[in-house]
Each structure stands twice: as C-alpha cells, then as structure tokens.
C-alpha cells in the first residue's frame, strides 16, 4: 500500500512547462488557501473536505507539470561523488560504506570494527544546510521579510533545499543528488488508498497532514508572488497579517511535508 510520488518531473535543463496564466494559477491558489483555512468540517464531512482539497491540489500539480528539477541516473549513481565531496570538505569517510538495507533503505554500514566510544564519523559545519546558511543564500531577502518563515525552520530548510537544487553550481549539489525522489508516506497515497484507512485511528492524522501541507503551500506561494511583484509594502504586510492569523492558518505549529522530486 502506498504508491510512490506520482509527480512527473522534467530532467534538469530540458524541456519547458506549459504556459499557465498567472491569474488562473493565483485563483486556484487562493481557492485552495481559503478551503484549507476554513473551520474544521462537521463530523462525517471530513472525507468530503479531503476530496475537495485533493481535487484543487491535483489541478495545481497538473498546471505545474514539468517545473521540477531532477537528475539523470539513480541516486546510488551519485554516492561516489557524495563521498568524494565529503572527503574534500573535511568529513570522515573511512570505516564505513553506504549500503542498501532493503526495507530500511540506504544507510551506513561499518567496514571495520568500531570500538566503544570511538569517534568515527564527523562532518564540518560548513557541509550542513542550516537556517543560518539559508539566511545567507538567495533565500535571504524573503526570509528577512516573512515572519512566519522565520518561525518555521523546517519550511526555511525546505525552501533552502529547493533553491540549491535548482542551482547547478550549488556547493551542496553532490549531497542533493543522493536524496530520495520518491516517498511512500500517506501524504502520497492515491485517493482510493486513503479510503482504506477510513474507520481507523490513522485517518484523522492523514486528513490533517494533507490539509495543513496544502495550506502551507498555498500560503507561501502567495508570499513569493507578492514579494516578487510590484505590490506595495503596505499591501504585502496587510495580506501577511491576514494570512498569519493562528485561527486562519495554524502554520506556526504544523509540520511541513514538501515533495522534493
């Protein structure tokens, strides 16, 4: 159960997405934000709300098809490049190797005996993607203007990762190329798969995660559009104040789950 991400991505540097009217896109985003910011549905209406939100999300995904950045080859093809980059950057690269642990996925496998309390793995801070490195990146101007982004380190890091992924000269590219491109969490389940979870304790968490994630996406889409447009600062601040009401969004206390394809 739980198919992988269905988003089809465009290979890096190839092709182009279909031209979509900015007004049409913004109307869909506004509708999604309004739907996801509404009060909780009455008992028995949760599934109906989920289907409506999912329908809007699918429309947006179709219109954005081809915008993602991906790389030629499988993630494991880039492991040697990752290790070479790590060694060059001052990380420890001896005593272990990257291995596939089947159901658990990839991880580090010791290639020699490691003594108790022995320090065998260290990574220089410069290799880490942090909120601080995000603030010093192309994301800096947006981070300095949006107080909700400042309060959500996980979203800041997600944006940081996406920005660096799109930069062919990024310092972190050897690492980014090895990240998973597919997921099998409930957020990526097909509608009929989610239906199988009804009448279980998990269903409310699935509804909540999907709604919160869609709301976060719609909110930050608007923020980016506002910052990059010619609207006045006052207009931006008024819109942000409206969108950031806790009773409207709940953004500050919710986890983020962004698909990195």
Secondary structure, DSSP 4 states (H G I P E B T S, - for coil): ---------EETT---PPP--HHHHHHHHHHHHHHHTSPPPPTT-HHHHHHHHHHHHHHHHHHTTT--EE-SS-GGGGHHHHHHHHHHTT---SSEEEEE-GGG-EEEEESS---TT-------GGGS--HHHHHTSTTHHHHHH-HHHHH-HHHHHHHHHHHHHT-TT-TTHHHHTTS-S---SGGG--HHHHHTTTTSTTHHHHHHHHHHHHHHHHHHHHHHHHHHS---HHHHHHHHHHHT-TTTT-GGGS-------
